Amino acid sequence: MDFFTITAILVFLSAIFGYINVRFLKLPNTIGLMVITIIFTMAVFGLSYFDATLLNAERYIISQIDFKTVLLDIMLSFLLFAGALHTDFEQLRKLRWPIFTFATLGVLVSTFLVGGMMFYILPIFGLEIPFIHCLLFGALISPTDPIAVLGILKKAGVPKKLESKIVGESLFNDGVGVVVFLTVIKFAMPGDEGRTVLDVLELFGVEVIGGIILGLLIGWITYRFMKSIDDYDIEVIITLAAVMTGTVVAHKLHVSAPLAMVAAGLLIGNDKVRDSAMSETTETYVDKFWELIDILLNTLLFVLLGMEILVLTFNVDYILAGLLAIPVVLLCRYVSLLLPINFFKKKLDFVPRTNLIMTWGGLRGAISIALALGLTEAMNRDLFLVITYVVVVFSIIVQGLTVSRLVKKVAV
């Protein structure tokens, strides 16, 4: 089965499942697609007792797709650029310091809190896991997923000033989270024991700061090209080239491609840049093009996410550890946000119970699954993949469906 056939099957399933959701379930698309795909996969499991043809076909499709590479190296750049392009730049500029603090200090504190708590909790299930491996789990589960957040919060009725904080944080903290994960994994790799704290800080700084600088440079070059012509066809292609070329360059320079695309998207999407570089027609076409890319990739992503249940190792202790990890992750996120929120709330107008809403509205998603898939067997990949999947499913379905009610109840 070639790449085109596999893609065609995934698009077909996405269209069918999307139709079922819109026609009958009427859930937010991200939630509905994941729920339907999981139900479909479980039904295929049940059918396999009589005929394993469908199960084997689904397993084959998953085996042919490197989910980690597809998401982190390809899809994420497009999704983050599209999200940043349509984000209120002025709101982010006003909230730049709390957002920066949430996305850096918040992720780091949460990483160590989650890692430390899981190190002491897992032995309850007879699982003696090295601290560095628990820290890896803390790193991959701490960043909130902008793909899930952007898709659900828009329909949740979150106050605009709070939505900007959550969306802004999620746009940046996934890039920071990926860098933290890659930094910690260096310590976990055999032969890297001699790495110093200075080496780690250098790696972190180059990835984060380098990614943002590259993104701003790409955004500026794109702006200059678009300003010098007035042809919406070519200008749309220029934005597409910026994302694709920028991602390749970021990988070659070993800087964060996600952060680069966020920075580029925010610069190009800035109202002042739009007004000076794009005609009204161009602006409409650019926005519609990237909205379509966003919808298509989101749809495919959440269908793939539901199908990833096939790669899990079904172990009762692993599942129980995952269920216990849910309150641990939520508690650690709440604690990690306490200091930044209390520091900035006197200077900025925070809505009531900001910490509670940001904790419950900070959804985990595909990025955490992709990072878990990047673990090796020696790093307890099967265990942490199951735990991560349990946390992500709870986050997207339970938190995603109830965040609107929470907002209405406390943000008054």
Secondary structure by P-SEA (a helix, b strand, c coil): ccaaaaaaaaaaaaaaaaaaaaacccccaaaaaaaaaaaaaaaaaaaccccaaaaaaaaaaaaaccccccccccaaaaaaaaaaaaccaaaaaaaaaaaaaaaaaaaaaaaaaaaaaaaaccccccccccaaaaaaaaaaaccccaaaaaaccccccccaaaaaaaaaaaacaaaaaaaaaaaaaaaaccccccccaaaaaaaaaaaaaaaaaaaaaaaaaaaaaaaacccaaaaaaaaaaaaaaaaaaaaaacccaaaaaaaaaaaaacaaaaaacccaaaaaaaaaaaaaaaaaaaaaaaaaaaaccccccccaaaaaaaaaaaaaaaaaaaaaaaaaaaacccccccccaaaaaaaaaccccaaaaaaaaacccccaaaaaaaaaaaaaaaaaccccccaaaaaacccc
